[in-house]
Amino acid sequence: MYTWKIFCACWESVVGSAPGIDRPIATLPAMDAAVPAGDGDDLRHCRLLLSSLSAAAAGAQSFRGRWTSISSAVARLSASLDDLAPLPPTPLVADLLRSLSQTLSSALSLAAICRSPDLPAARLRTQSEIAAASAALYQLAADADLILRSGALAYLPSPPMEAGSSRRELVRAEARSLVTRLQIGSSESRIAALDYLLDLLHQDDKNVVVAAGQGVVSALVRLFDSVTGTVSCHEAREKAAAAIARILAVQSCHHFIVAEGAPLLHHLARVLESEGGAAKEKACIALEILTQNRDNAIIIGSRGGIAALLEICCAGSSSAQAAAAAVLKNLATSQELRQNFIEENGVPVLISLLASGTPLAQENAIRCLCNLSTGGESESIKLSIFKEGALECLKNYWEAVDRGEDRNLEPGVFLLRNLASFRYIAEIIAATGFLLRTITALESDKAGTRTEAARAVTELALVLGRTRKEFEDAVPPLARMLEAKALEEKEAALRALASLMSFPGYQRLLRKEEKGIVNIVQLLDPLVHIDKKYQISILLSISHSGKCRKQMAAAGACRFLQRLADMEVDGAKKLLENLGRGKILGVFPRT
């Protein structure tokens, strides 16, 4: 069962030849015969090896300073084994003892090499191996202490439900055990613990909350630190990233992840750079939420994350591409990172994903392009997006929506609005039918799409000129949007109408809308938190009509305007004076 040749050689180095030691190894008693298999036998065997190593370390002649460190670790382990001895046997302790036995055997072989004062031929290699053995022994001592401190002396993958037992308590106990299991033992045992953890987390969200509360997240972060350089390391990182992503799927657990800060971000970034496709996808799912925080986004973007994410967009699986584009969407909101996108040739990659990705990947790519092209410093990026063929891709995306495919048109209209800030691009937008498509989107059944369409109409009207005939079709739906529930949608409609009202033809269209003027007047109320300049601008443009003035007064405009004038809102006093010139003296308040 164990290698007795090593033990005999090391024992001889300490006490010299003894009767029976130099006889043929075949005559030695077999370990299986001397000690029956079992946890108690493993414990006795480890104690024997510890005693042997203590003596061998004391007698080592080469690298004595390093062997002093091993002696200290041996003493600590001996004390820990004394504490473990009276405890019931468990798989957790058995795994620790197996690892300890293997490490002690390796250390004994090193002691045999160092028993002579003459330095061994492979001096540097031997020094390195002694240092590694010392580190391994200290880690095993820490593992033993953790078992004793945490009380994780039973490990049941799925505790049975007992009559009268609280299910939450059972989950809490299992989570505590898993927290310990994730921090000690071999890579294989940790991977097994990850499997059980994932199974526990996927059962329901309540399990996620309980496990996170027991410290699972911190244990996962430490696991990232501890698994390196092996084939099993990749599997462990993949499953740890999957567990992080699952915990982040529960809103109430986000603070447990955020509390781990930069170390977790660096681990996830490393997964993006070095792990397999499945691990990268899980890391992206976690990073999509974490990089919604600007500081986190800058950490990921500034340490090579953009290049790694763009590579996933090029060569990853369909789901991984969508997840990577979602992270890039968050990174693109930071002005500091936009140069990184340019240097990494990000725009062509995103346009390619928009052309051929899944619907979700396309939507995330569009949102990323929207964020990159937002703001006054993004002119060169807008031109790059246009030159790479964005309009053709948007046309195909829009047509898919028209065919009834389940896609979100809102980001597409947003990107169109950003591109329309260039007159040349705006002219092409109008010539290729996008202006009519945008006006049609004003009647979408989704509030976000209507809002973005209204903003796009505003931009296009300012760039193309307000007299284009196509804008006539925009006035009725914009007037109806004033009855929307969301203030954001109402304000977008008001801004679009205000941008059109300098043209008499559109004024006539607004006057024909039954509730148009009344709805605008109601939005003058100071209690409605919308900038009043748009309402005042629209009403001033049509106040030359006596019929319109009557409608305004009847809807309560004078009362609102008086309060706005007292607040010195621009244009309120002038509009109030215009209404006062009408022949409707009986409707004004005397106070």
C-alpha positions as a printed NumPy array, in Angstrom:
array([[  0.   ,   0.   ,   0.   ],
       [  2.846,   2.431,   0.777],
       [  6.459,   2.667,  -0.442],
       [  8.548,   1.143,   2.343],
       [ 11.86 ,   1.361,   0.517],
       [ 11.86 ,   5.148,   0.934],
       [ 10.973,   4.858,   4.606],
       [ 13.726,   2.299,   5.276],
       [ 16.347,   4.36 ,   3.496],
       [ 15.447,   7.488,   5.46 ],
       [ 15.362,   5.607,   8.76 ],
       [ 18.831,   4.246,   8.077],
       [ 20.074,   7.784,   7.418],
       [ 18.932,   8.829,  10.889],
       [ 19.766,   5.864,  13.177],
       [ 22.189,   3.857,  11.06 ],
       [ 21.847,   0.2  ,  10.17 ],
       [ 19.708,  -1.822,  12.469],
       [ 18.843,  -5.473,  12.598],
       [ 16.309,  -6.243,   9.988],
       [ 16.616,  -2.969,   8.127],
       [ 19.264,  -4.159,   5.669],
       [ 17.541,  -7.441,   4.922],
       [ 15.81 ,  -7.859,   1.55 ],
       [ 12.732,  -5.696,   1.204],
       [ 10.659,  -8.763,   0.41 ],
       [ 11.083,  -9.97 ,   4.003],
       [  9.639,  -6.764,   5.484],
       [  6.107,  -7.031,   6.799],
       [  3.622,  -5.811,   4.237],
       [  1.755,  -2.646,   5.178],
       [ -1.564,  -4.262,   4.35 ],
       [ -0.759,  -7.044,   6.78 ],
       [  0.623,  -4.812,   9.52 ],
       [ -2.176,  -2.174,   9.394],
       [ -5.649,  -2.958,   8.18 ],
       [ -7.175,  -0.487,   5.762],
       [ -9.208,   2.307,   7.346],
       [ -9.124,   5.914,   8.508],
       [ -7.608,   4.929,  11.872],
       [ -4.841,   3.059,  10.083],
       [ -4.177,   6.049,   7.826],
       [ -3.879,   8.235,  10.895],
       [ -1.379,   5.853,  12.553],
       [  0.614,   5.636,   9.357],
       [  0.768,   9.437,   9.015],
       [  1.96 ,   9.704,  12.612],
       [  4.715,   7.179,  11.893],
       [  5.765,   9.14 ,   8.802],
       [  5.705,  12.404,  10.753],
       [  7.956,  10.899,  13.425],
       [ 10.315,   9.599,  10.78 ],
       [ 10.4  ,  12.944,   8.954],
       [ 11.016,  14.831,  12.198],
       [ 14.067,  12.674,  12.882],
       [ 15.212,  12.847,   9.257],
       [ 14.888,  16.651,   9.175],
       [ 16.908,  16.962,  12.383],
       [ 19.63 ,  14.784,  10.896],
       [ 19.785,  16.478,   7.481],
       [ 23.236,  17.929,   6.767],
       [ 22.487,  19.845,   3.552],
       [ 20.228,  22.941,   3.448],
       [ 19.736,  22.822,   7.22 ],
       [ 17.859,  26.146,   7.261],
       [ 15.188,  24.809,   4.942],
       [ 14.814,  21.629,   6.975],
       [ 14.199,  23.723,  10.089],
       [ 11.06 ,  25.067,   8.374],
       [  9.913,  21.523,   7.612],
       [ 10.482,  20.541,  11.25 ],
       [  8.19 ,  23.374,  12.316],
       [  5.48 ,  22.21 ,   9.884],
       [  5.83 ,  18.641,  11.142],
       [  5.336,  19.778,  14.74 ],
       [  2.212,  21.705,  13.771],
       [  0.82 ,  18.719,  11.86 ],
       [  1.505,  16.371,  14.761],
       [ -0.578,  18.589,  17.045],
       [ -3.377,  18.734,  14.507],
       [ -3.451,  14.943,  14.138],
       [ -3.725,  14.628,  17.914],
       [ -6.846,  16.811,  17.767],
       [ -8.276,  14.843,  14.844],
       [ -7.685,  11.437,  16.429],
       [-10.783,  11.311,  18.689],
       [-13.117,  12.563,  15.956],
       [-15.307,  10.206,  13.91 ],
       [-13.914,   9.18 ,  10.514],
       [-15.154,  11.295,   7.598],
       [-14.345,  11.502,   3.883],
       [-12.955,  14.985,   4.506],
       [-10.381,  13.762,   7.035],
       [ -9.583,  10.672,   4.971],
       [ -8.761,  12.84 ,   1.959],
       [ -6.517,  15.017,   4.127],
       [ -4.656,  11.964,   5.465],
       [ -4.111,  10.541,   1.983],
       [ -2.634,  13.837,   0.787],
       [ -0.493,  14.079,   3.905],
       [  0.854,  10.562,   3.459],
       [  1.912,  11.287,  -0.115],
       [  3.569,  14.59 ,   0.831],
       [  5.435,  13.055,   3.792],
       [  6.735,  10.212,   1.639],
       [  8.101,  12.719,  -0.884],
       [  9.698,  14.759,   1.91 ],
       [ 11.358,  11.636,   3.334],
       [ 12.949,  10.899,  -0.024],
       [ 14.372,  14.438,  -0.057],
       [ 15.714,  13.935,   3.48 ],
       [ 17.608,  10.853,   2.288],
       [ 19.28 ,  12.969,  -0.392],
       [ 20.258,  15.651,   2.139],
       [ 21.663,  13.376,   4.886],
       [ 25.219,  13.924,   3.62 ],
       [ 26.98 ,  17.272,   4.222],
       [ 28.041,  17.179,   0.582],
       [ 25.6  ,  19.174,  -1.54 ],
       [ 23.669,  17.115,  -4.085],
       [ 24.446,  17.511,  -7.778],
       [ 21.089,  19.091,  -8.63 ],
       [ 21.441,  21.746,  -5.942],
       [ 18.908,  24.298,  -7.19 ],
       [ 16.353,  21.647,  -8.002],
       [ 16.704,  20.076,  -4.554],
       [ 16.285,  23.476,  -2.884],
       [ 13.149,  24.085,  -4.897],
       [ 11.713,  20.674,  -4.029],
       [ 12.379,  21.185,  -0.297],
       [ 10.656,  24.587,  -0.441],
       [  7.683,  23.024,  -2.239],
       [  7.458,  20.224,   0.329],
       [  7.554,  22.766,   3.151],
       [  4.784,  24.823,   1.547],
       [  2.678,  21.702,   0.982],
       [  3.06 ,  20.627,   4.615],
       [  2.077,  24.072,   5.891],
       [ -0.96 ,  24.032,   3.599],
       [ -1.992,  20.649,   4.93 ],
       [ -1.597,  21.953,   8.481],
       [ -3.823,  24.888,   7.569],
       [ -6.36 ,  22.459,   6.06 ],
       [ -6.397,  20.424,   9.264],
       [ -6.909,  23.569,  11.32 ],
       [ -9.745,  24.592,   9.024],
       [-11.496,  21.246,   9.486],
       [-11.224,  21.563,  13.256],
       [-12.223,  25.225,  13.335],
       [-15.193,  24.978,  10.975],
       [-16.668,  21.847,  12.477],
       [-17.142,  20.409,   8.979],
       [-16.844,  16.818,  10.132],
       [-19.541,  15.343,   7.958],
       [-19.93 ,  15.729,   4.238],
       [-23.226,  14.657,   2.785],
       [-23.804,  15.729,  -0.845],
       [-27.55 ,  15.842,  -0.365],
       [-28.65 ,  15.682,   3.285],
       [-31.853,  13.67 ,   3.63 ],
       [-34.945,  15.521,   4.738],
       [-35.913,  14.459,   8.226],
       [-39.292,  14.824,   9.869],
       [-39.456,  18.132,  11.678],
       [-36.142,  19.331,  10.236],
       [-35.891,  22.775,   8.72 ],
       [-34.956,  22.548,   5.061],
       [-33.132,  25.85 ,   5.34 ],
       [-31.026,  24.515,   8.21 ],
       [-30.11 ,  21.459,   6.163],
       [-29.063,  23.634,   3.242],
       [-27.117,  25.895,   5.583],
       [-25.257,  22.903,   7.047],
       [-24.46 ,  21.552,   3.608],
       [-23.252,  24.971,   2.461],
       [-20.923,  25.256,   5.457],
       [-19.504,  21.854,   4.664],
       [-18.989,  22.841,   1.033],
       [-17.226,  26.057,   2.038],
       [-14.668,  23.943,   3.888],
       [-14.457,  21.355,   1.133],
       [-13.708,  24.042,  -1.464],
       [-10.662,  25.174,   0.503],
       [ -8.878,  21.895,   1.296],
       [ -7.928,  18.632,  -0.273],
       [ -6.858,  17.659,  -3.749],
       [ -7.995,  19.305,  -6.96 ],
       [-10.244,  16.345,  -7.619],
       [-11.981,  16.661,  -4.257],
       [-12.48 ,  20.378,  -4.767],
       [-13.986,  19.773,  -8.186],
       [-16.347,  17.239,  -6.61 ],
       [-17.322,  19.894,  -4.063],
       [-17.937,  22.355,  -6.912],
       [-20.237,  19.823,  -8.575],
       [-22.279,  19.468,  -5.397],
       [-22.325,  23.249,  -4.948],
       [-23.619,  23.825,  -8.467],
       [-26.301,  21.227,  -7.935],
       [-27.311,  22.931,  -4.691],
       [-27.374,  26.395,  -6.285],
       [-29.443,  25.298,  -9.26 ],
       [-32.175,  23.729,  -7.143],
       [-33.757,  27.117,  -6.36 ],
       [-32.912,  30.744,  -5.576],
       [-33.406,  30.262,  -1.834],
       [-30.479,  27.858,  -1.795],
       [-28.362,  30.516,  -3.498],
       [-29.213,  33.058,  -0.806],
       [-28.428,  30.596,   2.011],
       [-25.149,  29.421,   0.447],
       [-23.966,  32.967,  -0.229],
       [-24.708,  33.86 ,   3.367],
       [-22.468,  31.012,   4.55 ],
       [-19.401,  32.4  ,   2.753],
       [-19.466,  30.424,  -0.488],
       [-18.401,  33.443,  -2.549],
       [-15.228,  34.049,  -0.543],
       [-14.415,  30.342,  -0.748],
       [-14.794,  30.454,  -4.541],
       [-12.443,  33.414,  -4.789],
       [ -9.828,  31.574,  -2.694],
       [-10.341,  28.545,  -4.909],
       [ -9.349,  30.626,  -7.951],
       [ -6.089,  31.412,  -6.133],
       [ -5.344,  27.818,  -5.192],
       [ -5.91 ,  25.938,  -8.47 ],
       [ -3.134,  26.602, -10.942],
       [ -1.059,  24.773, -13.463],
       [ -2.945,  21.488, -13.844],
       [ -5.483,  20.044, -16.218],
       [ -7.996,  19.896, -13.385],
       [ -7.331,  23.603, -12.761],
       [ -9.2  ,  24.485, -15.94 ],
       [-12.21 ,  22.439, -14.911],
       [-12.178,  24.005, -11.441],
       [-12.012,  27.538, -12.848],
       [-14.867,  26.823, -15.239],
       [-17.111,  25.508, -12.485],
       [-16.136,  28.277, -10.082],
       [-17.046,  30.855, -12.74 ],
       [-20.35 ,  29.038, -13.284],
       [-21.091,  29.208,  -9.564],
       [-20.321,  32.947,  -9.479],
       [-22.607,  33.5  , -12.466],
       [-25.409,  31.531, -10.79 ],
       [-25.114,  33.558,  -7.58 ],
       [-25.2  ,  36.798,  -9.571],
       [-28.454,  35.65 , -11.162],
       [-30.121,  36.325,  -7.792],
       [-30.42 ,  40.071,  -7.265],
       [-30.314,  39.912,  -3.483],
       [-26.902,  38.202,  -3.59 ],
       [-25.105,  40.818,  -5.677],
       [-23.552,  42.474,  -2.629],
       [-21.746,  39.236,  -1.721],
       [-20.016,  39.292,  -5.124],
       [-19.339,  43.027,  -5.15 ],
       [-17.709,  42.756,  -1.713],
       [-14.919,  40.592,  -3.185],
       [-13.814,  43.57 ,  -5.297],
       [-10.769,  43.644,  -7.56 ],
       [ -9.428,  40.119,  -6.773],
       [-12.526,  38.485,  -8.221],
       [-12.43 ,  40.77 , -11.257],
       [ -8.82 ,  39.812, -11.939],
       [ -9.64 ,  36.113, -11.643],
       [-12.523,  36.452, -14.097],
       [-10.345,  38.454, -16.474],
       [ -7.77 ,  35.663, -16.318],
       [-10.484,  33.17 , -17.231],
       [-11.306,  35.291, -20.298],
       [ -7.679,  35.198, -21.383],
       [ -6.699,  31.596, -20.728],
       [ -9.575,  29.196, -20.195],
       [-11.821,  27.19 , -22.512],
       [-15.006,  28.357, -24.162],
       [-17.456,  27.226, -21.481],
       [-15.463,  28.922, -18.719],
       [-15.209,  32.136, -20.744],
       [-18.953,  32.208, -21.262],
       [-19.621,  31.826, -17.527],
       [-17.078,  34.54 , -16.77 ],
       [-18.821,  36.846, -19.238],
       [-22.19 ,  36.207, -17.601],
       [-20.72 ,  37.26 , -14.258],
       [-18.863,  40.236, -15.71 ],
       [-21.967,  41.569, -17.449],
       [-23.409,  42.37 , -14.033],
       [-20.158,  43.379, -12.33 ],
       [-19.115,  45.815, -15.084],
       [-22.311,  47.786, -14.741],
       [-20.227,  49.532, -12.099],
       [-17.976,  52.056, -13.857],
       [-14.893,  51.338, -11.726],
       [-15.197,  47.603, -12.367],
       [-15.58 ,  48.259, -16.088],
       [-12.348,  50.269, -16.141],
       [-10.485,  47.508, -14.249],
       [-11.529,  44.901, -16.814],
       [-11.036,  47.154, -19.831],
       [ -7.606,  48.399, -18.811],
       [ -6.078,  44.955, -18.211],
       [ -6.683,  43.509, -21.657],
       [-10.313,  42.523, -21.21 ],
       [-11.503,  44.265, -24.388],
       [ -9.153,  42.268, -26.615],
       [-10.184,  38.998, -24.942],
       [-13.887,  39.819, -25.263],
       [-13.546,  40.793, -28.927],
       [-11.782,  37.488, -29.564],
       [-14.757,  35.666, -28.057],
       [-17.065,  37.681, -30.34 ],
       [-15.041,  36.421, -33.304],
       [-14.494,  32.779, -32.397],
       [-16.698,  31.862, -29.442],
       [-19.908,  29.873, -29.403],
       [-23.157,  31.685, -30.176],
       [-24.093,  32.045, -26.522],
       [-20.552,  33.109, -25.576],
       [-20.593,  35.781, -28.286],
       [-23.819,  37.219, -26.891],
       [-22.408,  37.233, -23.353],
       [-19.121,  38.843, -24.439],
       [-20.962,  41.568, -26.371],
       [-23.027,  42.274, -23.259],
       [-19.838,  42.943, -21.279],
       [-18.429,  45.099, -24.09 ],
       [-21.661,  47.095, -24.019],
       [-20.904,  48.032, -20.4  ],
       [-17.251,  48.821, -21.076],
       [-18.204,  51.112, -23.961],
       [-19.982,  53.501, -21.6  ],
       [-16.613,  54.582, -20.141],
       [-15.004,  57.383, -22.09 ],
       [-11.576,  56.24 , -20.901],
       [-11.936,  52.885, -22.666],
       [-13.085,  54.031, -26.089],
       [ -9.52 ,  54.389, -27.323],
       [ -8.985,  50.742, -26.361],
       [-11.858,  49.763, -28.647],
       [-10.262,  51.684, -31.514],
       [ -6.814,  50.177, -30.905],
       [ -8.257,  46.662, -30.787],
       [-10.225,  47.211, -34.017],
       [-13.461,  46.718, -32.13 ],
       [-15.942,  48.37 , -34.494],
       [-15.481,  45.891, -37.397],
       [-15.828,  42.972, -34.976],
       [-19.077,  44.378, -33.578],
       [-20.455,  45.09 , -37.059],
       [-19.613,  41.526, -38.079],
       [-21.47 ,  40.233, -35.021],
       [-24.413,  42.476, -35.89 ],
       [-24.448,  40.986, -39.37 ],
       [-24.305,  37.304, -38.441],
       [-24.841,  36.772, -34.711],
       [-27.859,  35.454, -32.855],
       [-30.661,  37.951, -32.111],
       [-29.34 ,  38.466, -28.577],
       [-25.759,  38.889, -29.797],
       [-26.952,  41.366, -32.418],
       [-28.871,  43.392, -29.841],
       [-25.869,  43.512, -27.506],
       [-23.581,  44.488, -30.391],
       [-25.949,  47.334, -31.329],
       [-26.088,  48.545, -27.727],
       [-22.297,  48.507, -27.581],
       [-22.11 ,  50.558, -30.793],
       [-24.696,  52.939, -29.33 ],
       [-22.584,  53.506, -26.244],
       [-19.428,  53.975, -28.301],
       [-21.129,  56.566, -30.53 ],
       [-22.762,  58.572, -27.743],
       [-21.288,  61.941, -26.769],
       [-19.561,  64.831, -28.438],
       [-16.167,  63.096, -28.594],
       [-17.351,  60.199, -30.739],
       [-17.431,  61.659, -34.261],
       [-14.651,  59.439, -35.586],
       [-16.312,  56.356, -34.12 ],
       [-19.642,  57.281, -35.749],
       [-17.959,  57.576, -39.124],
       [-16.19 ,  54.251, -38.577],
       [-19.491,  52.557, -37.694],
       [-21.104,  53.977, -40.832],
       [-18.199,  53.02 , -43.114],
       [-18.177,  49.44 , -41.813],
       [-21.727,  48.952, -43.122],
       [-23.893,  49.578, -40.069],
       [-26.877,  50.887, -42.043],
       [-27.16 ,  47.726, -44.11 ],
       [-26.997,  45.602, -40.975],
       [-29.605,  47.808, -39.301],
       [-31.848,  47.432, -42.321],
       [-31.689,  43.632, -42.073],
       [-32.29 ,  43.787, -38.324],
       [-35.276,  46.103, -38.809],
       [-36.741,  43.87 , -41.507],
       [-36.515,  40.907, -39.131],
       [-38.593,  42.907, -36.637],
       [-41.102,  43.751, -39.386],
       [-41.413,  40.029, -40.142],
       [-42.513,  39.46 , -36.574],
       [-39.271,  38.024, -35.196],
       [-38.801,  38.537, -31.482],
       [-36.2  ,  41.304, -31.492],
       [-35.888,  44.596, -29.682],
       [-35.981,  47.531, -32.086],
       [-35.163,  50.166, -29.455],
       [-31.329,  49.907, -29.661],
       [-31.514,  49.938, -33.46 ],
       [-33.383,  53.267, -33.431],
       [-30.93 ,  54.578, -30.826],
       [-27.947,  53.778, -33.066],
       [-29.704,  55.358, -36.045],
       [-30.224,  58.545, -34.022],
       [-26.55 ,  58.696, -33.082],
       [-25.448,  58.274, -36.683],
       [-27.917,  60.92 , -37.873],
       [-25.926,  63.688, -36.179],
       [-23.813,  63.806, -39.384],
       [-25.746,  65.491, -42.166],
       [-24.214,  63.257, -44.838],
       [-25.282,  60.119, -42.967],
       [-28.686,  61.658, -42.205],
       [-29.303,  62.237, -45.915],
       [-28.498,  58.591, -46.641],
       [-30.772,  57.535, -43.788],
       [-33.642,  59.46 , -45.355],
       [-32.848,  58.258, -48.885],
       [-32.77 ,  54.595, -47.874],
       [-36.176,  54.657, -46.168],
       [-35.053,  54.844, -42.545],
       [-36.899,  58.11 , -41.932],
       [-40.253,  56.484, -42.715],
       [-39.265,  53.43 , -40.675],
       [-38.454,  55.689, -37.727],
       [-41.799,  57.487, -37.979],
       [-43.583,  54.139, -38.144],
       [-41.735,  53.127, -34.949],
       [-43.54 ,  55.972, -33.153],
       [-46.546,  53.656, -33.054],
       [-44.705,  50.664, -31.654],
       [-46.354,  48.747, -28.816],
       [-43.14 ,  49.146, -26.756],
       [-42.622,  52.388, -24.861],
       [-38.818,  52.266, -25.165],
       [-38.993,  51.991, -28.951],
       [-41.48 ,  54.885, -29.189],
       [-39.255,  57.035, -26.992],
       [-36.137,  56.379, -29.051],
       [-38.076,  56.956, -32.286],
       [-39.236,  60.365, -31.01 ],
       [-35.648,  61.281, -30.167],
       [-34.529,  60.147, -33.612],
       [-37.223,  62.322, -35.231],
       [-35.879,  65.291, -33.26 ],
       [-32.321,  64.648, -34.454],
       [-33.341,  64.077, -38.06 ],
       [-35.567,  67.174, -38.105],
       [-32.708,  69.338, -36.835],
       [-30.208,  67.96 , -39.373],
       [-32.41 ,  67.447, -42.445],
       [-34.675,  70.463, -42.009],
       [-38.238,  70.608, -40.737],
       [-39.957,  71.074, -44.073],
       [-39.521,  67.527, -45.352],
       [-42.9  ,  66.117, -46.21 ],
       [-42.237,  62.82 , -44.41 ],
       [-42.431,  64.52 , -41.019],
       [-46.154,  65.163, -41.506],
       [-46.836,  61.556, -40.578],
       [-44.93 ,  62.025, -37.308],
       [-47.213,  64.681, -35.771],
       [-50.304,  62.54 , -34.938],
       [-48.415,  59.708, -33.162],
       [-46.256,  62.244, -31.314],
       [-49.402,  63.995, -30.07 ],
       [-50.796,  60.672, -28.848],
       [-47.547,  59.908, -27.014],
       [-48.311,  62.876, -24.736],
       [-50.832,  60.61 , -22.998],
       [-48.193,  57.984, -22.157],
       [-47.545,  56.934, -18.579],
       [-43.774,  57.437, -18.595],
       [-42.493,  60.993, -18.279],
       [-39.488,  60.017, -20.399],
       [-41.749,  59.185, -23.337],
       [-43.789,  62.369, -22.899],
       [-40.664,  64.516, -22.856],
       [-39.276,  62.826, -25.976],
       [-42.568,  63.515, -27.789],
       [-42.581,  67.165, -26.637],
       [-39.032,  67.698, -27.868],
       [-39.879,  66.199, -31.258],
       [-43.004,  68.34 , -31.615],
       [-41.089,  71.454, -30.554],
       [-38.484,  70.749, -33.25 ],
       [-41.247,  70.63 , -35.905],
       [-43.56 ,  73.467, -34.871],
       [-41.701,  76.272, -36.642],
       [-43.25 ,  75.002, -39.901],
       [-46.9  ,  76.14 , -40.348],
       [-47.984,  72.903, -41.945],
       [-47.145,  70.91 , -38.823],
       [-48.886,  73.488, -36.644],
       [-52.116,  72.838, -38.517],
       [-51.695,  69.096, -38.032],
       [-51.262,  69.538, -34.283],
       [-54.355,  71.766, -34.019],
       [-56.391,  69.007, -35.641],
       [-55.469,  66.567, -32.882],
       [-58.421,  66.478, -30.5  ],
       [-56.434,  66.245, -27.258],
       [-53.086,  67.528, -28.444],
       [-53.287,  71.069, -27.065],
       [-55.015,  69.985, -23.854],
       [-52.337,  67.387, -23.141],
       [-49.558,  69.918, -23.71 ],
       [-51.233,  72.401, -21.344],
       [-51.556,  69.756, -18.628],
       [-47.808,  69.179, -18.854],
       [-47.255,  72.853, -17.914],
       [-48.181,  71.916, -14.35 ],
       [-45.094,  72.652, -12.175],
       [-45.746,  69.365, -10.361],
       [-44.974,  67.476, -13.582],
       [-41.186,  67.224, -13.633],
       [-40.528,  67.879, -17.312],
       [-38.555,  70.823, -18.657],
       [-41.221,  73.434, -19.511],
       [-39.368,  74.989, -22.437],
       [-40.761,  72.442, -24.877],
       [-44.413,  72.948, -23.934],
       [-44.023,  76.738, -23.932],
       [-42.268,  76.659, -27.314],
       [-45.048,  74.566, -28.889],
       [-47.867,  76.676, -27.438],
       [-46.187,  79.939, -28.446],
       [-45.919,  78.699, -32.021],
       [-49.716,  78.186, -32.257],
       [-50.884,  81.016, -29.964],
       [-51.618,  83.281, -32.952],
       [-54.782,  81.214, -33.461],
       [-57.767,  82.463, -31.45 ],
       [-59.242,  78.971, -31.332],
       [-56.017,  77.585, -29.906],
       [-55.862,  80.333, -27.293],
       [-59.379,  79.444, -26.159],
       [-58.428,  75.779, -25.873],
       [-55.343,  76.649, -23.854],
       [-57.255,  78.914, -21.487],
       [-60.059,  76.401, -21.036],
       [-57.486,  73.708, -20.173],
       [-56.071,  75.867, -17.344],
       [-53.011,  77.299, -19.092],
       [-53.297,  80.712, -17.423],
       [-53.116,  79.241, -13.913],
       [-50.032,  77.179, -14.747],
       [-48.356,  80.004, -16.659],
       [-48.837,  82.468, -13.829],
       [-46.998,  80.114, -11.462],
       [-44.271,  79.505, -14.029],
       [-43.913,  83.246, -14.619],
       [-43.505,  83.764, -10.884],
       [-40.764,  81.145, -11.016],
       [-39.175,  83.118, -13.912],
       [-39.39 ,  80.235, -16.384],
       [-38.315,  81.409, -19.826],
       [-41.23 ,  82.15 , -22.173],
       [-43.971,  81.717, -19.553],
       [-44.652,  85.464, -19.202],
       [-44.726,  86.009, -22.963],
       [-47.184,  83.134, -23.512],
       [-49.367,  84.426, -20.683],
       [-49.441,  87.855, -22.337],
       [-50.385,  86.282, -25.68 ],
       [-53.328,  84.548, -24.061],
       [-54.334,  87.802, -22.311],
       [-54.725,  89.567, -25.616],
       [-57.605,  87.302, -26.579],
       [-61.272,  88.214, -26.178],
       [-61.895,  85.743, -23.373],
       [-61.798,  88.09 , -20.409],
       [-64.101,  86.01 , -18.234],
       [-61.791,  83.07 , -17.884],
       [-58.82 ,  84.703, -16.151],
       [-58.484,  84.631, -12.38 ],
       [-58.698,  88.009, -10.655],
       [-56.145,  87.147,  -7.994]])
